[in-house]
Amino acid sequence: MQKSYLQIVAASLITLSPFAHAVLAEQSGFKGIVGIGAMNQNQQSQFNTDSDNAITPSLTSKGKRTNDVEPYFYGAVTYTGSNLTNQTFIGFMPSDMEIENYDFQLGWRGEFSNSTVLTLAYVPNLGLTQKQTWADPFVTNQARQKTDEKEQAIKVQLDNIDGLPLSLKYRFGTRKLDTENSGNSQNLLQSQRDSLNRNADYHHGAVEFALPLFWKNTYIMTEVSDTLTIAKGDAMSSNEYRGRMIAGYSDKDYDFGLIGVLGHRKYDAVNPVFNQTQKDNLYNTWLFFSWKHPLDVKHVKVNTLVGYKRTNSNIEFYSASESLMTLDVSYSF
C-alpha cells in the first residue's frame, strides 16, 4: 500500500507529551498551525505502488527497494468557545492508529468538570490523502495496475479521564478499493478469488496510560490496541494486537523521545494463492525531536522524525520494511 505523502508528517507536530492535553486552550477564539517539510522514504514492499515496483518476477519475494524524497505540507485550525470547554477543529490531526500518520479530521472536543476530555471526529475520504494499492497484486512479469483505496472513519476518544493521564480510543472505519481484482491473474476458483477481497470494515480500540518519571519533565506512555478487520474476503480478515511504549522528555523548549512498537496480526482463513494462513509480526522504532521557538523566533517549531518499520510474515510476499526521515518547520497562530 502506498501512503499519500501528505499523511506522513512529523509526529512532533502536536507534542506527544501526555500532560499537554488537560486544557483545550488558554483562551477562546481561533488557533491554528501550518507547516512545510521534506520526507525521505526508503521501502521494500510488494504493495509499494512506485513505478519501479510495478513488475514483480515472482510471488516469493518482498518486491523492489525504492527511495523517494518528497515535500509535504499540513495545517489545522481550532476554535475554542468562550467557556474554554468546547472546541471544534478541522485539518490534519495525529492518527490514533499509526504514530507517523496524520488524518484529515473534522470534529469537536469537550472538557467536563472532572477534567475528562471527549473527542468526536469524522475522518472523510479526500483525494488529498488518497492511498493507492495494486488492483491485483499477484500479477507477475507484467506491470500491475494501480487503484485508489478509499477510507473513511469515525472516532471517539476519552482523554485525561477523571484527571488521570489515561485515554480510551475507539475508531470504526471502512476501506474500499475502486478496483478489486485480487487473484484474477491466478488459476483460482471464483470462491477462492472472493476470499481475497480486501474491501473491509474495521474496528480499532486502544487504552493508553502515561506516568511521569523521577527525572523532571520525563515520562513513559504505554498503549495496547486491538484492530479487528472484517473484510469481504475471509483470507483478508484479520485481528491485530499491538503494544507501544514512548519514553519522552518535554519542556518549554524541546520535545524528544523514543518510541517502540511490537505487534502481531493473524488472518482468518487460508490464502489460496499461497495455501497458508497469513501471520505477521510487526516491529517499529521511532525517534522524534521538536525545537520550540528556535533562535527565539516565536510561534515557530522545527520537527524531525526518524523511524524504521518491519513486517515479518510467514508468507514472504507480505514481508516488508521501511525507513523514514522527515524534517519540517511549523508556525502556530
N, C-alpha and C positions, 0 to 999 in steps of 0.2 A: 504494500500500500504506500502510495506516495503522499506525504503530507504537504499541504499548502505552506509555502514559506511564511505567509502571514500568521500561521499558527505557531511558528517556532520562534518564540521571543524569550528574552532572558527571564529566568524565574524570579529574579530580584526586582522586577518592575513594581510589584507591591510586596513589601517586606514579608519574609517568611516567618518573622518572629510571631509566636503565638500570643504575645502580650500586647500586640498592636491593634487588636480588633475590639477592645472593650467599649470604645466610644465611636459612634458612627462619624461624627465630625465635631470640631471645636466651635464652629459657628455655622449658622444657617446660610443657605444660598447654593450657588453653583461652584463646583470644583472640577478640575479635570487634569488629564495627563496626556501628553503626546510624546512619541519617541521615534527615533530612526536609528537603524543599525545595520550590521552586516553579519552574515552567518556562513560558516564553513561546515559542510555536512559530508562525511565520508561514510558510505554504507555499502553493505553487501547483502542483498535480499532478492529473492525471486519476485517479490511484489513491489520492488522499486521500478517505477514506470519511466525512468530515464531512458532516452532513446538508445543508449549504449547497451541497455539490458533487455531490449525488446526481443532479441533472438536468444534462445537457450538451446544447446545441442542435446540436452538430456534432462530427465527429471530426477537425477541423482546428485545434483549439485545445488549450491546456495545462490547461484547467479553471479553476475559480474560485479566487481567492486567499482563504484563510481565516486567521484568527488566533485562537489559543486560549491561555488561561492556566490551568494545572492544577497541583495539588500532586502530589508523588510521595514515595515513601519507599524505603529499601533496607536491606539488612543482610546480614551474612555472619559465619560462625563457623569458626574453625580449631582443630584440636587437634594439638599437636606432641608426639611421643614423647620419652622421657627422653634418648635419644641425640642429639636435635636434628637428625636426618637424615631423619625420616619425618613427614609431616604430612597430615592429612585435612581437607577443607573442604567447606562447603555454604553456598550463598547466592548473592548477586549478585556476579559477578566480571566484570572487563573483558572485553569481546568481543574475539576475535582478528580479527574481520572489519570492524567499524565502530568508530571511535575514540570515538564518542559513546554507544555502546550497552553495556549490561551484560546478560549472560546469567545465568539461574539455573543454577548448576552444582553437581554433586556429584563430588568427585574426591579424588585423592591426589597428593602430591609427595614425591619422594625425592631427597636430595643424595648424590652419590657422592664418593669420596675425591679425585677430581680437580676438585671444586667444581661439576661439571655437575649441573644440577637437571632431573629428569624429571617432567613433569606428565601425568597421565592423568585425563580428566574426561568425564562424561556430561552432556549438556545436554538435559533432558527437555522434553516439551511440557506446559506448565502453563497452565491458564486464566488464571492470574495475569499471564502475559506474552503473552497471545493477540494475534496480529496479525489484521487484517481487510483484505479487499480486495473488489472487486466480483465477483459471480458471473459476470456478463457485462459487461465494461467498455465494450462497443461499443453499448450501448443509448442511443438518442438521444430527446430530447423527452419522456421519462418517467423516473420515479425508478428508479435502478439498485438492485439488491438486494445487501446485504452478505453475505459469507460468511467464516467463520473460516479462517485459514491456519495449519495446524499444522506445527510444525517440531521436529525433534529431531536431535541430533548427538552424535558422539564426537570428542574431540580429543586429540592427542598433541603435546607441546611439550618441546623441549630448550632450556634457558636456561643462560647463563654457561658455555658449552661449554669445557671444559678451562681454566676460569678467565678466559676471554675474554668481553667483552660481546657475545656472538654468540648468536642464538636461531634455532632451526628450528621451524616450526609446521606442523601438518597437521590438517585437520578434514574429516570425512565426515558429511554430513547429508542429511536428506530433508525435502521440503516437500510438503504435501498440503492441498488445498482441500476443505472439506466439500462444496461445490457448485461444479463447474466447468462453466460454460455458455458459455464464450468463443465468440463468433461465432454463437450461436443466433439472435440478432436480425438477422443479415445473410443475404443471399441467397447462401449458400455451399454447395458440395458437402460431403458428410459427411467426405470425406478432407481438405478444407480446414479444416473445423472441428476435426478431430482434430489438425491441425498447430498449433493454438493452445492445446493442453492445457498448462497450467502446472505440473501435478504433476511433481516432479523429484527426482532425486538430485544432490548436488553434492560436489565435491572442492575444498578450499581449501588452498593451500600458500604459505608465506611464509618469507623469510630476512630477519632483522633484525640490524643491526650498529650499535654505538654507539662514539663516540670522545669523550674529554674534550677540551675546548678549552684554549687557553692561559690564559684567564681562570679564576680559581678558581671551582669549583662549576658551571661551564657545560659543556654537552655538545651534541653533534649525534647524533641517532639516525635511521638510514635503514632503510627496509623496501621490498622488492619482493615482490609477491604475484601469484598466478595463481589464478583461480576458474573451474573448469570446471563448467557446469551442464548436466546431461543430462536434459532434460525429455521427457515423453511426446510432446509436440508438437515437431517439428523447428524450427518457426519461433520457439519459445520456448527452445530450447537455445542456449547462448552460451559464449564464452570471454572472460574479463575480466582485463586486466593493470592493475596499479596500482603506483605509486611513492609513497612517503610519506617526508617529512622532518620531524623535530622538532628545533627549536633551543630549548634549555631551560636553566633555572637551578634548582638545588636546594640548600638548606642546612637547618639545623635549624629555621628559622622560616618559610621560604617555598618554594613551588614555583611556577614560572610559565614560560610559553613560547609559542611559535608553531608551529602545525602546518600543513603544506601537503600536499595530495594531488592527484595527477593520475592519470587512468585512461582506459582505452579498452575498450569492450565491443562485440563483434561477434557477431551471431546467425547461426545455421547455414543458415537457409532463408528463402525469401520469405514475408513476412506477407501472407496472401491478402486481408486487409481493405484494405491499402494498396498492394499489388502492389510492395512493396520489401522488401529485406532490411535489418533494423534495424541501425544502428550508432550508438553513444552515446559521447560524450566527457564525462568526469567531472571536476569541479573542486570541491575542498573546502578551506576555510581555517578554522582554529580558533585561538582564544586561550584559554589556561587559566591559572588562578591559584588557589593554596591558601595560606591563612594558618593556620599551625600554632600552637596554644596562644594564641589571641587574648586580649589583656589578661591574660596569664599564667594562663588557665584551662586546667588540664592535661587532656589526652586529647581536647580539642575541636579541630576544624578547620573553617574556613569555606572553601567551594569555589565557584568560579564558572567557567562555560564559555560562551563566545560563539562562534558559528560560522555559516558560510554554505556551503551546498551547491548545486551547479548541475549539471544534466544537459542537455547539448545533443545532441539526436537528429536524425538526418536525417528522421525522421518526427515532425512537430510534436506529435502526440498523446502521445508519450513524453517530450517535454522537460519539465523540472521544475526548481523552485528552492525553497529552504527556508532560512530563518534561524532560529536557535535561541539562546536565552539561558537559563541555569539559575543558580540560587543556592541553596545548601543548607548545612546545618550537620551535621557528623557527630561522633559520640562513639565513641572506642575504649576497649575494656575488656579 
